[in-house]
Amino acid sequence: MTDQDNNRADNASDGGVRQRAIEAYDEARDSVAQAGRKANDAIDEAPLIALAGGLAVGAILAALLPRTESETRVLRPVGDKLTGTAKAAAAAAKDAGKSRLAELGLTREKGAETLRSIFEDASEAAKTSAQAALSGARERE
């Protein structure tokens, strides 16, 4: 083979590689466009789910990224205040719930007694049903 033949072969193979690269680019562009259309359709159909998904992704990214010193300095008082408020609200709700249950006469002991009674009654009902089924089966024989 001559140098001229080699150059022609190289050009032909370069053209094939170039064509494959162009086709791959076109396919990738079409796939991205289709994915964008699907995402827009999904957002149009269920915007709240899309919002929740976006918030979840944002929360994950925020958890993965390191916090800067300035963020810590600025946000620490806000976080401490929110934590204190949440603890106070939870304690108030717990106390109010306990108080209301006591007013209704629902204590821990009474609840345990009620559950025990329910389980005993359910067990008795199961035994009665089993005996009735057995009796019915024997009568058919």
Long-range contacts (C-beta under 8 A, 24 or more apart in sequence): none
